[in-house]
Amino acid sequence: GQRMAQELGHNVTTLKPGLAGFDTASTLFQNLKEANIEETIVRIVDGNGAIVVETQGNILCSNGILRGTAIFDAVRQIAHKNISDFTAVADILPAVKPGTQGNLAALLAKCDIPQDLARNILARYGKMPAAIAKLKELPLEVTSIRPVKEAIVTAGGVALQEIEPATMASRKEDGLFFAGELMDIDGPTGGYNLHAAFATARLAIAEITRRIKGKQSKPNQSAPRFGGHNPKPNPSGSRSGTHTQDSPKRRYSDPRSSVWRGK
């Protein structure tokens, strides 16, 4: 869709993965299958050491790929802020205070850390409280962002200033309409993108319907007009536009007209 819009003269922002995952080199996340960490905080740190993005949600770990709401929302902000040089860290125990004492295995179980991941953590970090500090700033060792074709939502698309916001109609090409991700608009995970797709599609459909009805309501000057159920033939043999006094005047659309041919 974006390619077609570009060929018709629209400016299209380059597509980037919006809601997408990370590839990770961390051995903690290898050989895991759909291991879900329910509550996390993900922070994106730029090349100067400043935290430029912070998100919350789950992290889903599977064979060296990290997904989930915290990851997806972080990737989206990376795309919008054009961040290229960054590192990612995660607090996978946000409810646990630094310096907490006790048994690490029991704590991981209490925090619903998946068993396979818990075993990897115990093998690497051993005992508390040193392990807690590590797990609250856990390097995700990101090697790349997953490609556009895998993204749940893409960032980029047709420039919004070239679209009528009330109708989704193109300001450059008559009869062209846009909806959803074709436009340079996207939101965080949580149903916002589906809502935007449905809402913009509704606006476009309403305007298309209005235009079709407007065409159908206009009298077709080339169509024959019949005066009643028994129109009187004129001397040339063609049908007359007159009507009898005992029948109401009616106007019929010609099925051969351009409006009908489109159906």
GUGU-913271 format. One line per 10 residues: number of its first residue (from 1); their letters; for each residue x, y, z of N, C-alpha, C. Coordinates in pm, 1 decimal, m for minus. Layout:
residues N
NUM) a) X,Y,Z,X,Y,Z,X,Y,Z ~ ... .
This chain:
residues 263
1) gqrmaqelgh) 80.0,m119.8,0.0,0.0,0.0,0.0,84.1,126.1,0.0 ~ 190.2,127.2,80.4,276.7,246.0,84.9,346.0,267.9,m50.0 ~ 384.2,159.2,m115.6,449.7,171.7,m245.5,355.2,234.8,m347.5 ~ 230.2,191.1,m349.0,131.4,248.1,m440.7,109.8,396.4,m412.6 ~ 101.7,431.5,m282.8,82.5,571.9,m245.7,199.7,656.9,m293.4 ~ 319.3,602.2,m281.4,438.5,675.1,m324.3,437.6,696.3,m475.6 ~ 395.4,594.8,m549.2,388.5,607.0,m694.8,284.7,709.8,m738.0 ~ 184.9,734.6,m652.8,81.2,833.1,m682.5,116.4,972.2,m629.9 ~ 240.2,987.6,m581.1,288.5,1119.6,m544.4,292.0,1150.8,m396.4 ~ 259.2,1054.4,m311.6,260.2,1079.9,m167.8,400.7,1062.0,m110.1 .
11) nvttlkpgla) 429.4,1139.3,m6.1,552.7,1121.0,69.8,532.5,1009.7,171.2 ~ 622.8,913.5,171.3,611.3,797.3,259.5,737.7,786.6,344.3 ~ 718.6,792.1,476.0,831.1,774.9,568.0,876.2,629.7,564.8 ~ 1005.7,608.4,564.1,1060.6,473.2,558.9,1007.2,388.1,673.9 ~ 965.2,266.5,640.5,909.3,178.3,742.1,1019.2,119.8,830.3 ~ 988.7,114.7,960.6,1078.1,52.7,1058.1,995.1,m41.4,1145.1 ~ 1060.0,m140.3,1206.9,984.6,m223.9,1301.3,930.4,m138.2,1415.0 ~ 800.3,m143.9,1438.5,739.9,m70.1,1548.8,732.1,m156.8,1672.3 ~ 635.9,m246.7,1673.5,624.7,m344.0,1783.2,692.0,m472.3,1737.1 ~ 817.4,m487.7,1777.9,898.2,m601.3,1733.4,991.0,m645.3,1846.6 .
21) gfdtastlfq) 1058.1,m757.8,1826.4,1143.0,m815.4,1930.4,1290.1,m780.8,1915.0 ~ 1369.4,m827.0,2013.1,1514.6,m815.1,2013.6,1576.4,m952.4,1992.0 ~ 1687.9,m956.5,1920.4,1776.4,m1072.8,1923.8,1875.7,m1049.6,2036.6 ~ 1902.8,m1151.8,2114.2,1994.8,m1137.5,2226.8,2104.7,m1242.5,2221.5 ~ 2224.5,m1200.5,2263.8,2337.4,m1292.7,2272.5,2354.3,m1348.9,2413.2 ~ 2272.2,m1302.3,2507.8,2286.0,m1345.9,2646.3,2257.1,m1495.0,2660.7 ~ 2347.4,m1566.0,2725.7,2327.6,m1710.1,2744.9,2212.3,m1739.7,2840.8 ~ 2171.2,m1641.5,2918.5,2057.0,m1661.9,3008.4,1930.3,m1695.3,2930.7 ~ 1919.7,m1638.9,2809.6,1794.8,m1650.3,2733.3,1802.4,m1750.7,2618.5 ~ 1911.1,m1823.7,2610.4,1921.5,m1925.0,2506.6,1854.7,m2054.6,2553.8 .
31) nlkeanieet) 1813.2,m2133.8,2458.1,1752.6,m2265.3,2487.5,1629.2,m2255.0,2577.7 ~ 1559.3,m2144.4,2569.1,1433.1,m2128.8,2641.3,1318.7,m2134.1,2540.1 ~ 1205.1,m2182.8,2583.7,1088.9,m2191.5,2495.8,969.9,m2124.5,2563.3 ~ 935.0,m2005.6,2511.2,819.5,m1930.4,2560.9,824.6,m1910.7,2712.5 ~ 942.0,m1875.2,2763.4,956.3,m1845.4,2905.6,910.9,m1701.4,2929.8 ~ 808.4,m1684.1,3009.8,745.7,m1553.3,3026.8,776.0,m1493.5,3163.8 ~ 837.6,m1374.9,3162.4,860.1,m1299.7,3285.5,748.3,m1197.3,3294.1 ~ 660.0,m1212.9,3389.2,535.3,m1134.9,3391.8,556.2,m985.7,3412.9 ~ 642.4,m947.6,3506.7,659.5,m805.7,3539.2,806.0,m766.6,3526.5 ~ 831.7,m668.5,3439.3,968.4,m620.4,3419.5,966.2,m470.2,3390.6 .
41) ivrivdgnga) 1082.2,m410.3,3401.2,1104.3,m273.1,3355.1,1222.8,m278.3,3259.7 ~ 1203.6,m230.3,3139.1,1310.4,m228.6,3038.8,1356.8,m84.8,3019.2 ~ 1486.9,m65.3,3020.6,1544.0,67.7,2999.7,1639.2,63.9,2880.8 ~ 1627.0,165.4,2795.4,1718.0,181.5,2682.2,1814.8,294.9,2716.1 ~ 1942.8,264.6,2707.5,2047.8,359.8,2745.6,2124.7,398.9,2619.8 ~ 2139.7,530.1,2596.9,2209.5,573.7,2475.7,2360.5,567.4,2492.7 ~ 2432.1,610.0,2388.5,2577.1,600.9,2389.5,2643.4,686.4,2494.7 ~ 2570.0,785.6,2548.7,2624.4,871.9,2653.4,2591.2,822.2,2793.8 ~ 2523.2,708.8,2801.3,2489.2,652.4,2932.0,2358.6,703.8,2990.0 ~ 2282.9,780.2,2912.2,2155.9,834.6,2961.1,2040.6,739.9,2928.0 .
51) ivvetqgnil) 1947.8,728.0,3021.3,1828.3,646.9,2996.3,1733.8,728.9,2908.8 ~ 1707.4,680.9,2788.1,1625.1,756.2,2692.6,1486.8,692.8,2673.4 ~ 1471.5,568.2,2716.5,1342.3,498.7,2705.1,1325.2,410.5,2827.7 ~ 1204.4,409.1,2883.5,1173.0,316.5,2992.8,1031.8,263.5,2972.4 ~ 1017.6,132.5,2971.9,887.0,70.4,2951.3,863.6,m36.5,3057.1 ~ 738.0,m73.1,3072.6,701.0,m177.6,3168.3,613.4,m281.8,3100.3 ~ 618.5,m401.7,3150.7,537.1,m510.0,3095.6,608.9,m641.9,3107.2 ~ 567.8,m736.9,3024.8,630.1,m869.8,3031.2,741.5,m883.5,2928.6 ~ 826.9,m982.3,2950.0,928.0,m1022.5,2851.9,908.5,m1171.0,2825.7 ~ 894.3,m1205.0,2698.5,877.2,m1343.8,2656.7,1006.4,m1388.6,2590.1 .
61) csngilrgta) 1070.5,m1491.0,2647.4,1201.5,m1536.8,2600.2,1185.7,m1670.2,2526.2 ~ 1238.1,m1676.2,2403.8,1227.7,m1799.4,2326.9,1344.8,m1810.6,2230.0 ~ 1435.7,m1903.4,2259.8,1548.4,m1934.8,2170.5,1626.4,m1810.7,2126.1 ~ 1662.8,m1728.8,2222.8,1746.9,m1613.4,2192.8,1673.7,m1493.6,2136.3 ~ 1540.3,m1496.2,2139.5,1460.7,m1382.2,2094.1,1376.1,m1333.5,2210.6 ~ 1376.1,m1202.4,2231.7,1298.5,m1140.9,2339.4,1180.9,m1064.4,2279.8 ~ 1061.7,m1095.3,2330.0,941.8,m1025.3,2286.1,864.1,m984.2,2410.7 ~ 736.6,m953.0,2394.0,654.5,m911.3,2507.1,631.8,m761.5,2506.5 ~ 538.0,m716.5,2590.1,495.8,m576.0,2586.1,607.8,m478.1,2621.2 ~ 690.0,m512.1,2718.9,799.2,m421.1,2756.7,899.0,m405.7,2643.1 .
71) ifdavrqiah) 927.1,m515.3,2572.8,1020.4,m511.8,2460.3,957.5,m437.7,2342.1 ~ 834.7,m473.1,2307.7,768.0,m412.3,2192.4,761.6,m259.9,2205.8 ~ 719.7,m213.1,2323.9,706.0,m68.7,2342.8,841.9,1.2,2341.1 ~ 946.1,m67.6,2386.6,1081.3,m9.8,2381.1,1128.1,2.2,2236.2 ~ 1104.3,m99.9,2156.8,1145.2,m97.8,2015.8,1071.9,13.7,1941.1 ~ 944.8,31.7,1971.3,867.1,139.0,1905.9,928.6,275.7,1933.9 ~ 968.3,299.5,2059.1,1026.5,429.4,2092.9,1165.8,445.3,2032.7 ~ 1237.7,336.3,2020.2,1368.2,341.2,1952.4,1348.9,387.1,1807.9 ~ 1244.4,333.6,1743.1,1216.2,371.8,1603.9,1178.2,519.2,1593.8 ~ 1090.5,566.2,1682.1,1042.3,703.8,1674.6,1150.8,804.9,1710.6 .
81) knisdftava) 1242.2,766.5,1796.9,1348.8,857.5,1838.0,1475.9,839.7,1755.2 ~ 1468.3,748.7,1656.1,1583.0,724.3,1566.7,1710.2,693.3,1644.3 ~ 1697.6,607.0,1744.1,1812.4,568.4,1826.1,1884.0,451.7,1758.3 ~ 2011.7,468.4,1732.8,2088.2,361.4,1667.8,2193.3,300.8,1761.0 ~ 2249.8,385.1,1846.8,2353.0,338.9,1939.7,2291.5,327.8,2078.8 ~ 2266.9,206.1,2124.2,2202.3,188.7,2254.7,2237.5,53.2,2315.1 ~ 2216.0,45.0,2444.8,2218.0,m83.3,2515.7,2084.6,m95.3,2589.4 ~ 2045.7,m216.5,2618.9,1918.6,m240.6,2686.9,1943.4,m320.4,2814.3 ~ 1881.6,m275.1,2924.1,1889.4,m347.7,3051.0,1748.1,m366.6,3102.2 ~ 1730.7,m468.1,3185.7,1597.8,m497.3,3238.8,1603.6,m523.6,3388.0 .
91) dilpavkpgt) 1503.1,m474.6,3457.2,1480.0,m510.7,3597.2,1374.4,m620.0,3593.7 ~ 1415.9,m744.5,3615.7,1319.9,m854.9,3608.6,1262.5,m889.9,3746.1 ~ 1304.3,m811.5,3847.7,1248.4,m826.7,3982.8,1208.3,m689.5,4036.9 ~ 1117.1,m619.6,3968.7,1085.6,m482.3,4008.4,1025.2,m469.6,4148.3 ~ 963.3,m575.9,4198.5,900.0,m569.8,4330.7,998.0,m599.0,4444.2 ~ 1120.2,m639.7,4408.8,1220.0,m677.3,4509.7,1315.3,m560.4,4532.7 ~ 1338.2,m527.0,4658.2,1426.2,m415.9,4691.9,1572.4,m459.8,4687.6 ~ 1662.3,m369.9,4643.8,1805.1,m402.0,4645.6,1850.6,m437.9,4786.9 ~ 1943.4,m532.9,4796.9,1995.1,m573.1,4926.6,1911.0,m678.0,4997.4 ~ 1804.1,m724.7,4934.4,1718.5,m827.2,4995.2,1799.8,m953.3,5023.6 .
101) qgnlaallak) 1781.1,m1008.2,5142.4,1850.7,m1130.2,5183.8,1757.1,m1250.7,5169.1 ~ 1816.6,m1369.5,5171.6,1735.9,m1490.8,5168.5,1785.7,m1589.0,5064.9 ~ 1698.3,m1682.4,5028.8,1730.7,m1788.0,4933.6,1689.5,m1743.2,4792.9 ~ 1786.6,m1740.2,4701.1,1760.1,m1690.0,4566.8,1660.4,m1777.7,4491.5 ~ 1673.8,m1909.3,4502.9,1582.2,m2000.3,4432.6,1438.7,m1979.3,4478.7 ~ 1421.0,m1962.3,4609.5,1286.6,m1942.0,4663.8,1230.7,m1807.7,4617.8 ~ 1316.4,m1705.6,4611.4,1272.0,m1573.8,4568.7,1229.4,m1574.7,4421.7 ~ 1307.1,m1642.6,4337.6,1273.9,m1650.7,4195.3,1140.2,m1721.8,4174.1 ~ 1117.7,m1826.7,4253.5,990.2,m1899.0,4244.7,874.6,m1810.4,4291.0 ~ 896.6,m1734.1,4397.1,793.0,m1644.8,4449.3,757.9,m1536.8,4348.0 .
111) cdipqdlarn) 857.3,m1493.2,4270.3,836.2,m1388.3,4169.9,792.5,m1445.1,4035.3 ~ 761.1,m1573.4,4030.9,710.7,m1640.3,3909.9,808.2,m1634.8,3793.0 ~ 939.3,m1640.4,3824.1,1038.6,m1651.5,3717.9,1031.8,m1794.3,3662.8 ~ 1019.1,m1814.5,3532.1,1009.7,m1949.3,3475.5,1125.4,m2039.5,3519.5 ~ 1096.7,m2164.0,3540.2,1195.0,m2256.1,3598.0,1322.1,m2266.5,3514.6 ~ 1308.7,m2276.2,3381.1,1427.7,m2288.5,3296.9,1517.1,m2165.5,3307.7 ~ 1455.6,m2048.4,3310.3,1532.2,m1925.4,3325.5,1590.9,m1916.0,3465.4 ~ 1516.2,m1958.7,3565.1,1565.1,m1956.3,3703.5,1690.4,m2042.1,3717.8 ~ 1692.8,m2156.4,3653.3,1811.5,m2242.4,3659.6,1932.5,m2171.0,3599.1 ~ 1911.8,m2102.8,3486.3,2022.6,m2027.9,3425.2,2072.3,m1916.4,3516.9 .
121) ilarygkmpa) 1979.0,m1849.7,3582.7,2014.8,m1740.8,3675.0,2093.5,m1795.2,3793.6 ~ 2048.2,m1903.8,3851.9,2117.4,m1963.2,3967.4,2257.4,m2008.9,3929.8 ~ 2271.6,m2062.6,3808.0,2402.9,m2110.0,3764.4,2500.2,m1994.4,3743.8 ~ 2449.2,m1878.8,3702.0,2537.3,m1765.5,3675.4,2562.6,m1679.7,3798.2 ~ 2458.6,m1649.2,3876.1,2471.0,m1547.9,3980.2,2477.9,m1603.6,4122.2 ~ 2437.2,m1725.0,4143.1,2453.5,m1787.1,4274.0,2362.9,m1733.2,4381.8 ~ 2419.5,m1656.6,4475.4,2347.3,m1620.3,4597.8,2312.0,m1471.7,4605.1 ~ 2217.3,m1445.0,4695.2,2181.9,m1305.7,4726.6,2281.4,m1253.7,4830.1 ~ 2291.2,m1121.7,4846.3,2217.6,m1014.4,4777.5,2283.9,m967.8,4649.0 ~ 2404.8,m1017.1,4618.0,2474.2,m970.3,4497.1,2392.7,m1000.4,4371.7 .
131) aiaklkelpl) 2323.6,m1113.7,4371.1,2244.6,m1152.5,4254.2,2130.2,m1054.1,4229.3 ~ 2074.0,m998.3,4336.4,1960.4,m906.7,4320.8,2002.1,m783.7,4242.7 ~ 2117.9,m729.9,4275.1,2167.1,m611.2,4204.6,2184.3,m639.9,4055.6 ~ 2231.9,m759.0,4023.7,2249.3,m796.7,3883.2,2115.4,m808.8,3811.9 ~ 2017.9,m869.0,3878.4,1888.0,m895.7,3815.4,1801.1,m770.4,3804.1 ~ 1838.0,m666.4,3878.4,1764.4,m541.3,3866.1,1824.2,m449.1,3760.0 ~ 1940.7,m485.3,3710.6,2002.1,m414.8,3597.0,2063.8,m518.3,3504.0 ~ 1979.4,m607.3,3457.0,2026.0,m721.4,3378.3,2052.1,m680.2,3233.2 ~ 2175.2,m691.1,3185.0,2202.6,m657.2,3043.7,2130.7,m755.5,2951.2 ~ 2058.1,m701.7,2854.8,1986.1,m788.8,2761.0,2072.8,m829.0,2642.4 .
141) evtsirpvke) 2188.3,m766.1,2627.0,2286.4,m801.5,2522.7,2220.3,m810.2,2385.3 ~ 2153.8,m701.5,2348.5,2081.8,m696.7,2220.5,2180.6,m692.5,2104.2 ~ 2160.1,m779.9,2008.1,2243.4,m780.0,1886.7,2172.1,m716.0,1768.7 ~ 2038.8,m720.2,1767.9,1962.5,m659.0,1658.4,1814.7,m653.8,1694.5 ~ 1742.0,m573.6,1618.4,1596.1,m569.3,1627.0,1540.9,m660.5,1518.7 ~ 1436.2,m733.0,1549.0,1376.8,m824.6,1452.3,1326.2,m746.7,1329.6 ~ 1321.2,m811.2,1212.4,1290.1,m738.2,1087.8,1145.8,m689.6,1078.7 ~ 1124.9,m597.4,982.8,992.9,m537.7,961.6,886.7,m644.1,936.8 ~ 920.1,m747.1,861.2,819.9,m847.7,824.8,766.1,m923.5,946.2 ~ 838.3,m919.5,1058.7,791.2,m985.5,1180.9,721.7,m889.2,1276.3 .
151) aivtaggval) 728.4,m761.0,1246.6,673.5,m661.4,1339.2,521.8,m671.3,1346.0 ~ 468.2,m661.5,1466.7,323.1,m657.5,1484.5,267.9,m528.6,1425.7 ~ 343.0,m421.4,1442.7,307.0,m289.8,1389.4,434.0,m225.9,1335.0 ~ 419.8,m151.3,1225.3,534.3,m80.2,1170.3,525.5,68.6,1202.8 ~ 640.2,131.5,1213.2,647.9,276.6,1227.8,682.0,334.6,1091.7 ~ 613.9,444.1,1054.4,634.0,503.3,922.8,509.6,486.1,836.8 ~ 513.3,544.7,717.0,399.4,535.7,626.3,370.2,668.2,559.3 ~ 248.4,680.9,505.1,208.5,800.9,430.7,201.1,920.7,525.3 ~ 260.2,1032.8,482.9,263.9,1153.9,565.2,122.8,1200.9,598.5 ~ 98.0,1230.3,726.1,m36.4,1266.1,771.6,m84.2,1398.9,714.6 .
161) qeiepatmas) 6.6,1491.4,686.6,m35.0,1621.8,633.3,m89.4,1611.1,491.0 ~ m76.9,1495.1,429.5,m128.1,1475.0,294.1,m261.5,1400.7,294.4 ~ m323.3,1388.6,413.1,m448.8,1314.8,427.6,m549.6,1401.9,501.9 ~ m673.8,1405.3,452.0,m781.3,1477.7,521.3,m820.1,1399.8,647.1 ~ m803.2,1457.5,765.9,m827.4,1381.4,889.1,m972.7,1342.0,911.9 ~ m1066.4,1417.2,856.5,m1208.1,1387.4,880.8,m1261.2,1276.5,790.9 ~ m1192.2,1252.0,678.3,m1242.9,1154.3,581.0,m1140.9,1049.3,540.2 ~ m1015.8,1066.8,575.3,m905.4,979.5,535.1,m879.4,985.3,384.8 ~ m930.2,1088.4,317.4,m910.3,1102.9,173.7,m774.1,1164.6,144.5 ~ m715.2,1121.5,35.3,m588.2,1178.6,m9.5,m606.7,1323.4,m52.2 .
171) rkedglffag) m510.3,1406.0,m19.8,m510.9,1544.5,m66.0,m438.4,1558.7,m199.5 ~ m388.6,1446.9,m250.6,m314.0,1449.5,m375.4,m383.6,1373.9,m488.7 ~ m460.6,1272.0,m454.7,m522.7,1186.7,m556.1,m670.1,1167.4,m523.7 ~ m756.7,1217.9,m610.2,m900.1,1206.1,m586.9,m943.3,1059.6,m589.9 ~ m1023.9,1021.3,m491.5,m1074.5,884.9,m484.7,m983.5,788.3,m411.3 ~ m872.9,837.5,m358.6,m779.9,752.7,m284.2,m797.9,776.9,m135.1 ~ m807.6,667.8,m58.0,m830.0,678.0,86.1,m728.0,590.7,159.9 ~ m706.0,625.4,286.5,m609.9,551.2,367.8,m672.8,510.8,500.7 ~ m615.6,407.6,559.9,m659.7,364.6,692.7,m546.4,287.5,759.7 ~ m544.4,292.6,892.0,m452.5,211.0,970.6,m306.1,236.4,942.2 .
181) elmdidgptg) m229.4,128.6,933.5,m84.0,136.7,923.4,m32.0,189.2,790.8 ~ m118.2,205.6,692.0,m72.4,269.4,568.9,m23.1,411.0,597.4 ~ m77.5,471.5,700.2,m38.8,607.6,737.4,76.2,605.1,838.1 ~ 141.9,718.4,850.0,251.8,730.7,945.4,194.1,753.7,1085.0 ~ 132.3,650.0,1137.0,70.7,657.5,1270.1,76.4,520.0,1334.4 ~ 111.3,515.7,1460.1,113.3,389.2,1534.0,109.0,419.3,1682.2 ~ 73.6,319.7,1760.8,64.0,336.7,1905.0,129.9,222.4,1978.5 ~ 135.3,229.9,2109.8,193.2,120.5,2189.4,106.3,m3.9,2183.1 ~ 159.1,m112.7,2232.8,80.8,m235.6,2236.2,m33.9,m221.7,2336.3 ~ m141.5,m294.9,2312.5,m255.6,m287.1,2403.2,m387.7,m260.8,2333.4 .
191) gynlhaafat) m392.9,m280.0,2201.0,m517.6,m261.5,2128.1,m532.6,m126.2,2061.2 ~ m438.1,m34.1,2086.2,m448.9,100.8,2030.2,m439.4,100.3,1877.4 ~ m354.6,14.1,1822.9,m336.9,10.5,1678.0,m458.4,m50.2,1608.1 ~ m519.8,m150.0,1669.2,m643.5,m204.7,1614.4,m753.5,m98.4,1617.4 ~ m761.6,m26.2,1728.5,m862.3,79.5,1740.3,m841.6,185.2,1632.4 ~ m716.4,223.3,1610.3,m687.1,323.2,1507.3,m723.1,271.9,1368.3 ~ m695.1,143.8,1342.8,m727.2,85.8,1212.6,m877.7,86.3,1188.0 ~ m954.4,43.2,1289.4,m1100.0,38.0,1273.9,m1159.6,178.8,1261.6 ~ m1110.6,271.3,1343.9,m1166.4,407.0,1345.1,m1139.4,480.2,1213.5 ~ m1015.8,469.2,1162.4,m983.9,537.4,1037.0,m1053.9,471.0,919.1 .
201) arlaiaeitr) m1067.7,339.0,923.5,m1141.2,268.8,817.2,m1287.7,311.6,816.2 ~ m1345.2,332.0,933.2,m1485.1,375.7,941.2,m1503.4,513.6,877.8 ~ m1407.9,602.9,904.7,m1415.8,735.8,845.2,m1406.7,728.3,692.2 ~ m1314.4,645.8,643.8,m1297.2,632.0,499.4,m1422.0,573.0,434.3 ~ m1477.1,468.4,494.6,m1596.2,403.4,439.3,m1714.9,499.4,438.6 ~ m1729.0,577.5,545.0,m1839.4,673.1,552.5,m1830.4,775.2,439.7 ~ m1709.2,823.2,410.6,m1693.0,921.4,303.8,m1715.4,858.1,166.2 ~ m1665.3,736.7,147.5,m1687.5,667.5,19.5,m1836.9,644.6,m3.3 ~ m1906.2,602.5,102.2,m2051.1,580.9,92.6,m2123.9,710.3,59.9 ~ m2083.4,819.1,125.1,m2146.7,948.4,99.4,m2130.1,989.3,m46.3 .
211) rikgkqskpn) m2011.1,966.7,m101.4,m1986.3,1004.9,m240.6,m2067.8,919.5,m337.3 ~ m2077.9,790.5,m309.6,m2156.2,701.6,m396.8,m2302.8,741.1,m394.0 ~ m2355.1,766.8,m275.0,m2495.2,807.0,m263.7,m2519.6,940.8,m331.6 ~ m2421.1,1028.7,m323.9,m2434.1,1157.8,m389.1,m2444.7,1144.3,m539.8 ~ m2368.4,1051.7,m597.0,m2374.8,1027.7,m740.8,m2508.3,965.5,m780.1 ~ m2556.6,871.7,m697.2,m2681.1,803.4,m729.7,m2801.9,895.4,m719.9 ~ m2793.2,998.4,m634.3,m2906.8,1087.7,m614.7,m2919.1,1192.8,m724.3 ~ m2812.2,1210.4,m803.6,m2817.3,1307.7,m911.3,m2894.8,1250.2,m1030.2 ~ m2986.2,1328.0,m1092.7,m3060.3,1276.4,m1207.9,m2967.8,1249.8,m1324.7 ~ m2987.8,1137.5,m1388.9,m2908.4,1101.2,m1505.3,m2974.3,1158.8,m1629.3 .
221) qsaprfgghn) m2913.7,1262.5,m1688.8,m2975.4,1332.9,m1799.1,m2986.1,1246.8,m1924.2 ~ m2899.8,1148.1,m1935.9,m2902.0,1063.2,m2054.4,m3000.8,948.1,m2042.6 ~ m3054.9,926.3,m1924.1,m3145.4,813.6,m1904.5,m3284.6,848.1,m1955.5 ~ m3357.8,751.9,m2011.8,m3494.2,778.7,m2057.7,m3587.2,803.5,m1940.8 ~ m3686.2,888.8,m1960.5,m3783.4,917.8,m1856.5,m3919.2,865.0,m1900.9 ~ m3985.7,795.4,m1809.1,m4114.4,736.3,m1839.9,m4222.1,809.5,m1762.0 ~ m4334.1,839.6,m1831.2,m4438.0,916.8,m1767.5,m4528.8,837.0,m1677.4 ~ m4542.1,708.8,m1697.0,m4631.3,627.2,m1615.6,m4618.7,482.9,m1656.9 ~ m4715.1,403.2,m1616.1,m4709.5,261.4,m1648.8,m4736.0,236.4,m1796.7 ~ m4808.3,328.6,m1863.5,m4841.2,311.4,m2004.4,m4801.4,435.8,m2082.4 .
231) pkpnpsgsrs) m4671.2,458.0,m2100.3,m4628.6,577.7,m2171.4,m4675.7,574.8,m2316.1 ~ m4716.2,693.4,m2367.8,m4764.5,701.7,m2504.4,m4647.5,715.0,m2599.9 ~ m4643.5,634.2,m2702.7,m4534.5,648.1,m2800.0,m4550.0,774.5,m2879.8 ~ m4440.7,841.1,m2913.4,m4448.4,958.6,m2998.6,m4441.5,915.6,m3144.6 ~ m4463.3,1006.0,m3234.2,m4468.7,967.6,m3375.7,m4342.8,900.2,m3426.0 ~ m4225.5,930.0,m3365.9,m4101.6,868.1,m3413.4,m4084.6,726.5,m3363.5 ~ m4170.2,684.3,m3273.6,m4161.5,548.1,m3220.8,m4086.1,538.7,m3091.5 ~ m4021.7,645.5,m3045.1,m3949.8,641.0,m2917.0,m4044.4,672.7,m2803.7 ~ m4005.2,641.6,m2681.4,m4090.3,664.1,m2565.1,m4092.9,810.2,m2527.0 ~ m4208.8,853.8,m2481.5,m4226.9,994.6,m2448.4,m4203.1,1019.6,m2300.8 .
241) gthtqdspkr) m4171.7,1143.3,m2270.1,m4154.5,1181.2,m2131.2,m4283.7,1232.5,m2069.8 ~ m4397.6,1227.6,m2140.1,m4523.4,1275.7,m2085.5,m4584.8,1173.3,m1994.3 ~ m4685.1,1214.0,m1917.8,m4750.0,1120.9,m1826.9,m4900.5,1146.4,m1831.1 ~ m4975.3,1045.6,m1793.7,m5121.0,1057.1,m1793.6,m5166.1,1126.8,m1668.4 ~ m5289.1,1184.3,m1673.8,m5340.0,1261.4,m1561.2,m5374.3,1174.2,m1441.8 ~ m5404.5,1046.1,m1464.3,m5447.9,960.8,m1353.7,m5333.8,881.6,m1292.1 ~ m5210.7,906.2,m1332.6,m5097.2,834.4,m1271.4,m4989.3,934.4,m1234.2 ~ m4925.8,914.7,m1120.0,m4821.3,1008.7,m1077.1,m4699.8,1002.9,m1167.6 ~ m4630.7,1115.9,m1175.0,m4508.1,1119.6,m1254.5,m4396.3,1045.6,m1182.0 ~ m4325.3,956.6,m1253.2,m4215.4,880.9,m1192.4,m4091.7,892.6,m1279.5 .
251) rysdprssvw) m3976.5,881.9,m1215.3,m3849.3,887.3,m1286.6,m3769.1,762.0,m1253.6 ~ m3718.4,696.8,m1354.6,m3646.0,572.1,m1336.2,m3501.6,591.2,m1379.8 ~ m3410.0,524.8,m1308.4,m3268.3,527.6,m1346.5,m3242.4,420.9,m1451.5 ~ m3162.1,454.9,m1547.8,m3128.2,359.4,m1652.3,m3025.5,260.2,m1600.0 ~ m3055.6,130.5,m1600.1,m2958.1,30.6,m1550.7,m2829.6,31.8,m1628.4 ~ m2828.7,92.6,m1745.6,m2706.9,94.7,m1826.3,m2616.7,211.4,m1791.7 ~ m2660.5,296.3,m1698.9,m2581.4,414.6,m1665.0,m2454.2,376.3,m1592.5 ~ m2361.7,472.8,m1580.7,m2231.8,444.6,m1519.7,m2243.0,403.3,m1375.5 ~ m2344.3,454.6,m1302.9,m2360.0,419.5,m1162.1,m2390.9,271.2,m1147.4 ~ m2479.1,223.9,m1231.8,m2520.6,84.6,m1221.2,m2414.5,m10.9,m1274.3 .
261) rgk) m2341.0,32.5,m1374.6,m2239.7,m58.5,m1429.6,m2135.1,m94.1,m1327.0 ~ m2118.6,m8.9,m1227.8,m2017.5,m38.7,m1125.3,m2062.5,m141.5,m1026.5 ~ m2187.8,m184.7,m1030.0,m2238.0,m281.7,m933.2,m2234.5,m422.3,m989.3 .
